[in-house]
Amino acid sequence: MAAFVLAASGALVPSVGEAATITIATLNNLDVIELKKLSLAFEKVNPDIKLNWVILEENVLRQRATTDTTTNSG
């Protein structure tokens, strides 16, 4: 099972003409790579949402998520 960490950057309700950005930080595995490919179709149907994929090895993801959580750095 893949673990996902989601973070919204920018405004949750974008201004006219601007896309909301959702950052998806996740583990580096084949399932996630496939999801990233499928996200292009999602963005095409939802032009007001931009997906920003951050794919990391487990130890790096764990360290960054811990740091972001404890320092509120996002």
VENSULUR-V604652 format. One record per backbone hydrogen bond with DSSP energy under -0.5 kcal/mol. CO is the residue of the C=O (numbers start at 1). NH is the residue of the N-H. If there is no record, write none. Layout:
co: {CO:CO}
nh: {NH:NH}
This chain:
co: {3:5:7:9:12:15:20:21:21:22:22:23:23:24:24:25:26:27:29:30:31:32:33:34:35:36:37:38:38:39:40:41:42:46:48:50:50:51:52:53:54:54:56:57:58:59:60:61:62:63:64:65:66:67:68:68:68}
nh: {27:25:23:21:14:18:50:9:23:24:52:7:25:26:54:5:56:29:33:34:35:36:37:38:39:40:40:41:42:43:44:45:46:49:20:22:52:53:24:55:26:56:28:61:62:63:64:65:66:67:68:69:70:71:72:73:74}
